[in-house]
Amino acid sequence: MNISANTKASTLRDVAAHAGVSLATASCALGHGRRGVSEEMRAKVQRAADELGYELRPRGRQRVRSLTVGAVVPDIRNSFFVSVLGAMDEALRADGHRLIVAPSGEDPEVENDVVERMSSRIDALALAPTAAVGPATAALARRGVPVVLVDRDGAAPHLPSVAMDNFDSGRRATMVLVEAGYERIALVNGPQRVSTARDRTEGYLAALADAGRVPHPERIWTGEFTLQDGRTAVHRLLQARRRPDAIFSTSAILTSGVLFGLREHGLRWPDDVAVIGYGDAVFASLVEPAVTVVEQPTVAMGEAAVRILLSGSREQQSATHVVLSSNLVLRDSHWRTPRVASRQRSAASFLPGPAEPDAAGAGGATAADLAATGAVGTMPAGASGGRASSARPSSARTTPPRSAVVATRGEQAW
């Protein structure tokens, strides 16, 4: 089933990329939307449209029918999924399509029921599966309805997907703690039925192995992706005979629970327990000390999902697996005053490599193909940090960081 958004060679998305503006801005500049834009911007977008031969459809006559894309995610309150869905909605609306969203509550049965009920109303589906892809999603794909898996693989390699490199980001985050000199690094993670949690666990274990460390089962805690589970994890970890001196938490909501739990026990980060989190939620830069996190490429993920769904033939879609790299935002939560030398070594030597795209099949669009059109890429380097800590060294890096690493000193990126 081909649901390509335009029959012309050039699309509105092409115009936006050529003009260097967002899809929504290009849409409004050419008269598709209601939001006003400046005359200068309107002229810039129109020039791009003229250069590409893009033709604005006459008012009142649809060039293609409006499409309805369904999205099913575990939790619509989770900041990660909110950001991904927002990017998808903007990309779809710019081309005159719409997005409908439903939560699965991390329950495979609920997910299957939601997809089944939604199936008669949608032209395509974006799914963040709770475990293995269910029968309702499989039935949609067999009918030729485009399906893309977002963030999680759903144990379905035959379906197109877009995700970040969870193994590598988990390994790199753990290595920051290793390089900073911490000895007892604990992992607070989500359920192992979810591919992202499994991959982050493997990354954590790989980092310990690279450092010659033996993992201790009592320092690996798994539960659900909830605030309460983050709190519970801290309570359990602190009962160990030798409690952790650092915690790597693999989701924003778990990290909020970890911080809550540490405060309940009268502990401070990083003075008592260092913390690295996952997902740059608003609270991460507002709490004191600000939290070092793995920043997830949510906007790129949402835009890539839409492009895959609207990309053309079923063969191209099934061959597309996009893997996005991540940023590491270095703030205050993993430094310690006695570890100045370790900190300097960590900041200077820790340089992650970019994630590699995986294209299964010669006929499909690769991540590089998608990146060339502006739909896929890493998040731009940049972050807001917390208040500068007096314990931080005056110069923790002597060479500029790669784009995949963002280090902040107070409010200044370096």
N, C-alpha and C positions, 0 to 999 in steps of 0.2 A: 504494500500500500504506500503510495507516494503522497505525502501531504506538504510538498514543497510550498512555501509561503508565496512565491511569486513565479510567474511564467516567464518574465523577462530575464535576460542575462544578468542584469544588475538589480540588486535588492536595496531596500532601505538600509539594511545593515551595512551593505557595501558603501553606501553614501556616507553613513555615519563614520565609518572607519577612514574613508578617504578625507573627510573634513576634519577628523580628529575630535569628534564630539560624541556624546552618548546617543544611544538609540532614541531616547525620549526627546532629546533636543533636536535631532534631525527630523523626527516625526512632526514636532510642533513647528519647526521652521518651514517645513513644506506644507503646512496646513492640515496635517492629520489630527493634531491634538488641540486642546483648548488653552494650554499654557502659553503665555506670551514670551517672545524672545526679541532681542534687540534687532534693529535693522541690519546692523553689521553682521550679526550671527546669521540672520536669515539669508543675506547675500552670500556669505561664505558657504553655507550648506547648499544653496542653489547652484553656485559655481561647481561644487563637487558633483551634484546631480547631473548638471549639463555635461561635465567632462566624462562621466561614466555612461551617459545616455539613458539615465533613469527617467522614466516617464511617470509623472504624477497622475493618478487615476482621476477622471472627471468626477466632480461632486455628484453624489447621488447614484453613482454606478460602481459597484464593487468589482474589482478585477479578479479577486478570488474570494471564496466564502470565508467568513470568520471561523476560526477553529477554537475548540475548547480543549484545553490540556488539563488533565487531572494530576494532582500531586498528593501523594500519601506519605506522611512522615511520622516518626514515632511521637513527637511532642511539638505542637505548634507554639508552645511557650518557650522552648529552648532557643536561646539567642543565635546559636549556629544555624538552625533550620529557618529561623525568621529571616536571617540575612540571605541565605540561599534562595528562599522563596521570593524575597523582595527583588532579587536580581532577575529571577525567572519572570516574575510578573511584569517588570519594566521592559524586558526584552520582548515579551509576547504582546503587550499593549502597543508597543511601538509599531508593530506590524498588523495591528487591528485584531489580535486574538485575545483570548481571556484565559485566566487560570482559576481553577477551583481547587480548594485544599481541604483535606480531611486528616485527622490524627489517627494513628493506630494504637497509641498507648503502649508501645513495645510489646504488643500481644499478637502473635502470628494469626490466631483465629479472628481477632478483630480486623486485622489487616486484610485478610482474605475476604471477609464479609464486606468491608468498605469498598475494596476494588470491584467485587462482584456487583454491588449496588450502583457503583459509579460507571460501570462499563458501558451501559447503554447511552450515556450522556456525553462521552468524551471521544475525541479523535486521537488522543495520544496520552501516555501515562509516564510520569516521573515518579519513581518509587525509591524510598530509603527503606529497604527491607529489614524486618526485625530479626529474621533468621534466614533460612533457605526460602527462595521464592515460592509462593503458594500456588495452588491450582488455578485460582481466578486470574492471576497475572500470567501464568503460562498459557491459559486459554486465550487471553487477549492477544498475546504474541503470535499464537498459531493462526488467529484470524487475520493477521497482517496489521494489527494496530501497533504503531510505533511505541516501544517501551524503552526507557533508559533507567538504569539503576544509578542512584545518586549516593555517594559517600560510602556505600556498603556493596559488597559483591553478590550477596544473595545466593552464593554457591551456584551461579548461573553464568558460566563464561560465554555461553552462546548469545547472551543479551549484551547490548552496548552499555557502557558504564562510564562514569566520571567520578574520580575520587582523588584524594591526596596520597602522597607516599607515607603511609602511617608507620611502616616499619622504619624507614630512614629517620623520620622526625622523632620517633620514640627513642631510637638509638642515639641521635644527636643530643636530645634533651638530657638523657641519662649521662652521656659523656661530659656534659657541662658540669654536672655534679661530681663526677669522678675526677675531672681535671681540677675542680675547686678543692679537692682534698677530702671529700666526705667518704666515710668508710661504710656506713650502714644505711644504704639507700633503699627505701621502701617504694613499692609501686601500689597506687590506688587506682583500680581499673574497673571498667564495665564488664558486662556478662560476656563470657567467651563464646557464646553462640553468635555474637556479632563480629563480623570480619575485622572491623576497625579495632576493636578491643584485642582480638587475637594478634593482629599485626603489631600493635603497640607493645604488647607483652613480649613478642619475639624481638622487637627492637631493643627493649630494656635488657633482655637476657643477653643479646648479642654484645651490647656495650659492656656489660659486666664481664663477659667472656674475653672480650678484647683487652680488658684491663687486668685479666688474670684473677678475677673475683669469682668466688663460688656463690651462686644465688641461695638465699635462705628462704624456704617456703613460708616461714612465719612473717616475712617481710613483703609478701605478695598477697594483696587483698583484692578480691573481686566481688562485685555486687551489681546493682542496677545503676543507671546513670541518673541518680537523684541526689539532692542536697543531704537528705537524711543518711543515705548510704556513705557519703563522704564523712559525715560526723561519726557514724558507727565505725568506719575504717580507722579513724584516729584513735578512738577509744580502745579498739582491739590492738592496734599496733603499739600503743603506749603500755600495754600490759606485758609486753615481752621483757625478758630478763635484761636484755640490752636493747633499749628502745632505739628506733631509727634516729639518725642525725640529719636525714634529708628525706623528703617525700617527692616523688614524681606522680602527679595526678593527671589522668588522661582525658578529662573533659572539663569544661567551664563550670558546669553545675556541680560536679564532684569536687572541684577545687574550692568552690564557695563553701561546701560542707566541710572540707579539710580545714580551711581557715577558721570556720565557726568552731570546729572541734578543738583546735589548738587554743583558741581564746577561752573556751570552756575549761580547759585544763590549766589556764594561767600561763601558757607558753607563748613566746613571741617568735616570729620568723624574721630574719634567719638566725637570731641569737641562740635560740634553743633548738629549733628544727628548720632547716632550709626547705624551701618549697619552689618547685617549678610546676606550672599549670599548663593547661591545654585550652586554646581558644581565648582570644583577646576580648573577653567581655568587658563591659564598662567598668565594673568594680575593680578589675585587675590593676588599673592605673590610678584608681581613686583611694584604695586602702593604703595604709602606711605601716610598713614599707610596701611600695608598689611591687606587684608580682611579676616575675619573669615567666613568660608563656611562649608556647608554640602558637603562632598566629596562623589560622586556617584561611585558605584562599576561597572564601565563601562566594564572593561576587563572580570570580572566574568560574567557579563550579556551577553556579546557576546559569550563567550565560552559555557555558559549554553544553549543559544539559538541553537547553532550548535549541541550540544549533544542531545538536545530534538529532533531535526529534524532527526538525524541519529540514534535514540535510538532503533528502532525496530518496534514493532507492532503498529498499529493505536490505539489500546486500551490503550497501555502504554502512547502514546503521549497525547491522549485526557485527561488522568487522571493527567497530570503533571502541577502543578502550583508552580513555584519557587519564593520565596520572599527573597531578599537579604537585609542584614542590611547595614548600612552606617557608615562612620566616620564623626566626627565633628572636623574640624581643627580650633583650637582656635588661632587667631592671634591678631591684634591690633585694629580692627575696632569697637569693642564693649566695650572697656575699657574707663574709665574716671578717671581723677586724684582725684576728690572728692569721688570716689566710691571704694576706696581701700578695705575697709572692705567687701563691697558687692562682689567685685571681688574675694576675697579670699574665701568667702563662696560659690560663684558660682562654682569656679574651684574645690573646695574640695568636694562639695555635688552633683554636676551634673554628674551622671554616668548612661548613657543609657543602657537599656537591649538589647540583641540581638533580631533580628526579627525572628519570628517563621515561618517555612515552612508550606505550606498548600497543602496537597495532596488530591485531590477530587477523591476518588475511590480506592478500595483496590488493584487493579491490576497495578496501575501506579507507576512510579519511583518518590520518594519524593525528596525534596531538600537535605535531609540527604544522600539519596542514591547517588545523583549526586555529593555532596560534597566529599563523600568517594572516588570517582574516580578522584578527582582533578579538576572537571569542574566547580564547584560552590563553592563560599565562599566569605567572606568579603574581601575587599581590605586590604592589609597589613598595619599596623600602620606605619605612616611616612609621613612627609610633610616638605616642605621648607617654612619658614616664612619670613616675611619682616624684616626691620631694627628694632632693639630693641627700644622700646619707653621708655623714661625716666620716664613716668608716670606709667609703669607697676611695680607691687610689686616685691620685690626681691625673694619672695617665695610664689607663689600662690597655691601650692599644696604640701601637706606633705606626701601623699601616691601615689604610682604609678597609672596612669590611666589605665582603662581597654582598651583592644585592640580596642574597638569601638570608643574611643575618642583619638584624637591626639591633644596635646597642644604644641604650639611652643613658644619659647622665642627667638626672633630674628631668627637665623639660627639653633638653637638647639632644638630638640624635647625633651620633658620631660613628 
